[in-house]
Amino acid sequence: MEQNLSLYLHIPFCVRKCLYCDFLSGPQSAGVQEQYVEALCREIQETSPEYREYQVVSVFIGGGTPSVLLPEQTIRIMETLKSCFTLTDTCEISMEMNPGTVTPEKMNAYRACGINRISIGLQSANDGELKALGRIHTCADFLKAYEMAVEAGFTNINVDLMSAIPEQTLKSYQETLQKVLALQPQPVHISAYSLIVEEGTPFYEQELNLPDEETERRMYEITDDILRNAGYHRYEISNYAKAGKECVHNKVYWQRGNYLGLGIGSASLIQNVRFHNVTDVSSYVNLMLGENSTGNEIENEIENASKECGEKFQAEKDCLKNSNTEKECLKKNNAGKNDLKKENAEKEQVGKLTAEKEQVEKVNAEIENVKKDNIEKNSAEEGNTEKNNIQSGNAARPDKNMIGRVKKLREDVQELPIEEQMEEFMFLGLRMMEGVSERSFFENFGRRFEEVFPGVIEKHEKLGLLEVTGEEFVHLKLTSHGIDVSNQVFVDFML
């Protein structure tokens, strides 16, 4: 019997890193991006033989900003994925995108290559708040991107929102919710998260004008009220969906299903064994492409890009410290830029168009090679037609170097102790509004709730944070108040 598997593909590139972002991502050149895509396709090909007994129920392409890639590169990744893994007929294939990086051509390409769910990062419909977050897009850009998605035929669309962000008020947050609900058609899924200021981000170094705790609490409450009245149901602490449109992929995480991460830094959990890939782009490319890679060039490009980003960040910090007004900051950082732009605009445009044309031609040729290689390998192994090989999802047999390369990608491989498995069952499962079942817990671990967590359930039931139902086997879920202070509940299920 085939087991279910979910795939996460990490695209670690973006136009500019947002001020709150602590994800493994950053701006890189077209050359680095192309090498990375080639390495990712190689990892897909060489990893898939380990998972012949699995069927893929969901795919999530995240980042970073996956939509910075050329459409031909996304197509190549999808073609490789479909030729190597067995995807179910109802497989949910999601892709994240930044509104400032999409075009109608990209949207049509995503739809044509099999992506059936998109997640658009709006965060806020207020341009001032978007600027404070360091986003590269405006609300108008988002509206255009949403329209492109609808025109391309997407019906399963998620919109990401953030609350408790700099300069945000209760009124402006309500306006963001209302603008999203005014979209036609409405998105079928909305993710609404509160900002967490992480160490190592530009925000961590700044004094931010954030909403106070009471305002943040009210934002949390009105999110549920407004979205529920608009026909959404809350199925997880931070996620809302129309009927039947819950995110399959995210539920796999919360219910501790099997998921495999591909690309740098991607985390995996397979049969209670956890591991992640190497976190350095040049190491990843060198491991997967070997002699075909240009590792030293990539390292130099990454070093230069990191240095440039660091200098920009330092300039922004100095400006924030020393300038009294935004106008003074702009004067310091943008002096002479307009003249320079006018002088170089035509030259840059010609160069950009030429480079894009060459890149498209190169990638198109490589797509055909990937298709041809997969068809030939599958035909030789299975004796099927080209069409059947592509649809079957049977991967080519690995060469003698494949397994070694894949193993070198993986770091911190750990078989989870039973205690950690039980902890995760509880605090991840309780994030879901449906809660957790003691019967399922017993089937997995052979023990009852009270035996493992003595007194915890009774304590939080008395505090009004847990709702307990059932007799022989109980069922637990957070109450409305429990959702508000969920971390207080979760910590008591840590062994």
QUIDA-V410574 format. One record per helix or strand of 3 or more residues. SS is the DSSP state (2 for helix, 1 for strand). FROM is the first residue (numbers start at 1). TO is the last residue. Records with the same first field share a line. If there is no record, write none. Layout:
# QUIDA-V410574
SS = FROM-TO, FROM-TO
This chain:
# QUIDA-V410574
1 = 3-11, 54-63, 87-97, 117-123, 157-163, 189-194, 233-236, 239-241, 259-262, 267-270, 273-277, 410-415, 466-469, 475-478
2 = 30-51, 66-68, 71-84, 99-101, 104-112, 127-133, 139-151, 170-181, 202-205, 213-229, 248-254, 281-292, 295-322, 326-334, 337-382, 386-392, 402-409, 418-429, 438-445, 449-452, 456-462, 480-484, 486-493
